[in-house]
Amino acid sequence: MKKSFILQLIALFFFTGSIYGQATFKPGYVAYLDGSKEVVLIKDLGWRYIPKFITIKSTEEGNSKRIETAALKEIKIEDGSYFIRKLVAIDKSSSITGNLPSTRNPDLIVESTLLRPIVMGEVSLYSYSQPKTTKFFYQVENVEITELINRDYISTSGQVLTNDFYRAQLKTDLSCDDRDERAVGKTSYTEKHLRRLFIVENTCRNAPFVDHREDKSENKKINFSVQPGVFLANVTILLDPAYGRRVPYSGKLLFRPGFEIELNSSYLNNRLRFFTSPNFLHHKQKSTLFFENRAFVDSTILNINYSAVEIPLGLRYYPLTKPVVSLFIDASIGYSWYLTREVTYDDNSSSFELSPSNFNGYLGLGLMIKEKFTFSIKYQRDFIPSKFIRGTSSVNGFRLVSGYQL
């Protein structure tokens, strides 16, 4: 790919970052250790781990300030992140294979820390996450909050073993008569499985509860959409460059049927998503081939006929998300699997095969309407002009793509 196109890709992500930094303040509140509470706008970063700092401001036009979460008892963003401080005995040993402890029993340290509520009710579930460890805590009615013990460790023989005492804790303390103990025994140490178990337990007890992770857990993991579109293709074939034989195929409007799979994620509140958009393209066109040298100028007609299945893989960012209209920008790299790639002279006197680039780069800008309809424009460019036995060829152009999410 040419340097200019690489710079465009880099500029796109810097532009994305600058928008992101300006568009993420949401209404909420913070409660301080002294008992005071303040209604503010909080910069929601979609925290994967317990934050050490947050940024708040009083009004949209006001100045922002960064505060340490060590001074906070509670952080709540409307329809977003929620953290509450609890005094707990916690085992902070690493779950990373290269840093595992050598003892089976947990090294519990009593401290005050922020936890993320998952389910709150007669039986409650919380999580604590840091880069090297994730722990879950539970509380039954007004009994002291307790860590669910799950500790990987290295045995004296060098094996990685697991102390999964949390299964015994769940069997003992979740006492609903209708509970299937075999299901408890098979529950894995993940938010998804534990959350489901605690919802079932509260429902079985006919106890009111709040599922704080409902929106994130119930959302679809994959968005599938059909995506017809058109490609305004510009193809250039350069034969024998020393003689200046250049064949332009400009402004051909091509239909390209396709579909897209977009993966939802927890990163940046699902603003950052991976996607792939396979499509089919068929290009058939005539153009004039000019023969030029110092003695004469002549011409003939050259026909191209190529078809390909294209499979782009990319990253999409939604800097603006609203209930009705959302804005997105994306960048992707595509692999093209060519089915035909024939070039013939108009009089059928000769023919040869193109060797177009298998890899292309794409930059896109689009709108999503009511989380159903999408409209986007994408710019495509070859990474490297392709060489073949008679010269080189290149393809670039703009694509207009519409989509309907199923």
N, C-alpha and C positions, 0 to 999 in steps of 0.2 A: 504494500500500500504506500502511496505517496505520503510524504511528510505532512502536507497540508491536510489530508484527510485524518491522519492520526491526531493532529492538533485540534481538528473539529471535534473528534471524540472526547479528547481531554477537556475541551472548553465546555462541552455539553454537561459533563459531570460537575465541573466547577460551578456552572450556572445552576444546576440542580441543587448543589449544596447551599448556594447563596439564597435561593428561594426557600429551601427547607428551613434555614435559620431564621426566616422572617415570618413563617406562616403556621407555627405550631403552638401558640398560646391558647389555652382552653380554660373556661371557668372552672373553679374548684375552691378548695379551702385548705389551709394549713392550721394545725393545732400545735401550740408550743408547750414545752415542758412545764412552764409556769401556769398553765391552765387557760391562757388566752387563745383566742381563735380569730383567724383573719380570712375573709373572703377575698380571693385574689384570682388573677389569671396565671396559670402555671404552664410552663413550656413542657409539653408532653413529648418525651423522647421515646415512648414505647419501651421503657426500660426492661431489659431482659434480666438484669441483676439488680439487687438492692442498691439504689443510688446513694452516693456520698454527698452530692450537692444537687440542688434544684435551682431553677431560675424562675422568679416570679415578678409580677408587676401589678399595680393597683388598677390601672385602666389601659385600654388599647393604646392611648397616646402617651402614657406615662413611661418613665424610665424603668428598665428592668434591673433587678439585683439578684445576685447569686448568694444562696445561703446554705450552710451545712445542715444536712439532715440529722446530725447528732443533736441539734437543738430542737428537734421536732418530735411530737408524740404521734402525729397523724398527718397523712397527706392524701387528699382525695381529689380526683379530677372527674368531673361529670362524664359519665359514659366512658370512663378511661381507667387509668391506673389508680390503685388504692394500696396504701401501706399504713400499718398500725404498729406502734411500739409495744413490745411485750418483754417481760422478764422471763428468760428461759435458761434451761441447762442445755447447751448445744455442743455437739461434736463437730469441730471444724476440720477434721482430717480430710486430706485430699482424696478425690475419687479418680484422679489421673493415674494411669497404670505405673508410670515411672516414679510417682511420689507416694505410693501406698504405704500405710503404716505396717508394722510387723506384729501388732497385737490385735486380738479379736475384740476385746471389750472397748466400748467408746470412751474417748477422753473428754468427758463432759466439763464444760466451763460455764458458770452462771454469769450471764450478762444481759443487759438491756439492749435489744436490737429491733430494727424494723422487720416486720414480716409482711408477706403479701396474703391477704385473706382470699381463700378460694371458695369455700362454703362456710357460712356462718349460721348456726342454728342451735338446736339442743346438742348436737354433735358438730363440732367445727373443725375445719381443715385449713392449715396455713402452709406457706412455703417460704424458704430462705434460699436464695440463689446468689452465688458468686462464681467467678470464672472457673474455679477448681472444684467446686462442690455444690450440690443441691440437696437440701434437707427438707423434710416435711414434719409438721407438728400437728397434734390434734388435741382437742379439749372436749370432754364430755360434761355437759351441763356446767356446773360451777367448779368442777375439779381443776386442779392445777394443769396448765398447758404442758404437754410432754412431747418430746421428740419421738418420731417413729424411727426406730433404729434400723439402719441399713448401712453396713460398713464393710467395704472391701479391704482386704489385708493380705499381706504376704506371709505364707506359712514358713516354718523352719526348713521345709524342703524346697522352698522357692515357688510354690504354687500360689495362684491368686484364688483366695477363698472369700466367701461372703457370709457375714453375720446378718441374717435376715430376720432378726427378732421382731420386726414390725408386724409380721404375719401373726405371731402369738399375741401381740398387743391388740390387734384388730379383732381376733377371735374372742379375746377376753372382754374387751370394753365396748364393742358394738354388739348389743345384746338383743336386738329385735328378734322376736320369735320366728318371723317368716324369712329370716336371713339364711341364705344358702352358705354353709360353712366351707363347702368345697370352692365356691366362688371367691370367698375371702382368701383361701389358701393359694389361689391362682392369681391374686391381684398383684400386679407388678408395681415397682416403686417409681411410678410416673404420675404426673398430675392428672392425665386423662383417666387412668384406671382408678386412682384414689378418689378423685372428684366424683366419679360415677358411683362408687361405693358409699360415699357420705351422703349423696343425694338420696340413694335408695334407703339408707338408714333413717334419715330424717322423715322421709315419706312414710316409711313403715311405722314410725312412732307417732304419726299424725302431728308432727311438730312443724311450726312455721320456720322457714329458712330462707336465706338469700344466697343465690349462686352468683358470686362476683365475677366469675369467668365465663358466664353463659355466652356472651356475644362472641368471644374469641374461640370458644370450644365448639359452638354449634355452626359457625360459618362454614361454607363449603371450602374444602381444601383446594379444589381445582375448578377453574372456570373454563367451560368449553364453548366456543363460538364458531359459527360458520362465517367465512370472510371472503366474499367475492370482491374483486377490485380490478383496476386497470393499471397498466405500466406504460408510461410514455418513454419508450426505449430509444436511446441513441447508441448505435453500434458503429464502430469504425474499424475497417480492415486496411492495413497498410502492407502492400505487397512490394517486395524488393525495395526497401527504403532508399537505396542508392539511386534509383531511377524515379523516385517520387510518385509511385503509383498508390494513390490514396482513394479508398472507397467509403464514403460516408452514408450511413443509413439513419436518417434523422427523423425524429418525431413520429415514429410508428406507435399507434395506440394498440396495446395488446390486452386481451382479457386474461385474468389470472384467478381461477377458482382456488379456494384453499380453506383452511380452518386453523384455529389457534387454541392452544392449551396454555392457560396462565395459572401459575401456582401461587396461591395466597401464602403469606408468611407472617410471622410475628414481628419482623423487623420494621422499625419505624411505624408502628401501628398499621401494618399491612400496606404502607405506602410504597415499599420496595418489593417488586415481584419478578420472578423469573418467568420466561415464556418461550414457546416455540410456535412457529406459524408455517407449517409445510404448505406449499402451493405448487401448482402446475403452470408452466409457461410454454407457449408455442409461438415462435417468431418466424414468419415467412414474408420476405420482402425483396424487391428488386432495386438495384442502384446502378449508376453509371460508373464504370471503371475507366479512368483517364490514364493513358500511356504518355509520359512526358520525358523527353530528353532534348538535347540541344538541336536536333535535326527536325523533329516533328511532334505534333500533338494528335493523338488518336484516342478513340474510346470504344467501349463495348459494354454490354449489360451483364452484370453479375448478380446471381440469385443466391440468397441465403435461406436456409431452412433448418432451424434447430429447435429442439424442444427439451425441456428439463424439468425435473422435480427438484424444488429448492427447499432446504430445511434450515431456516435461520434459528439460532439460539441467542437469547438476549436478556437484557436487564431493563426493567421498566420502573419509572418512578412517578408517583402521583403527588406533585407539589401542592395541588389544590383539590380537595375532595369535598363535595357538597351533595346533599340528597338528590338534587336534580341533575347537575352537571359537574363532572370532574375533568381536570386537565391532566394529561400525562405526556411524558417524554421518554423515549427509549433509544437504545443502541443495541445492535446485534451483529453477529457474524454468521454468514450463511454458507452452507455447503450445497453445491449444485451437482446433481446426478444427471448427466446428459444422456438422452435417449436417441436423439439425432443431432447431427451437426454438419450438414452437407452444404457445400458451396459449389454452384455450377455456372458455367457460362451460358448465355442465352441461346447460343446455337448448339448447345450440348457437345461442343468440341472437347471440353475438358471439365474435370471436376476434382475437388479435393476436400479434405475434412478440416474444419476449424479445430483448434485446441483451446477453447475459451477457459478462463480462470475458473477453477472449482470453488474458490473462496471469494465472497463478496462482503462488503461492509454496508451497514444500513444505519441511518439516523432518522428518527421519527418524532412527530408531534401530533397529538390527537385529543379528542374529546370523548368522554363516556357519558351517555345520557340515561338517567334513571337506572343505571347499572344493568342496562340491557343492550343499548345501541352504541356502537362506536364508529367514529369517523376519524381517519388519520391520513397524513401525508408523510411519505418516507422517501428519502433520497438514497439511491443505491450507487455504489461505485466498486469497480474491480479493485482488489488489493494490488494486483500486478498485471499490467497488460500481458496477454498470453502470447507466447511464441509458438509458431508452427512452421512447417517446412517451407512455406512461401512468404512468411512475414510475421506480422503481429496483429492482434485484434483486441479491442476493449469494448466494454459495455457499461453504460451508466444511464441514469435517468430518474424520474420521479414516479412514485406509485401512489395512487389514491385508493384507499381500502376502506370498505364499510364492513360492519360486523353485527351479528345478532347473537346474544348470549343465550344458550339453551338452559 
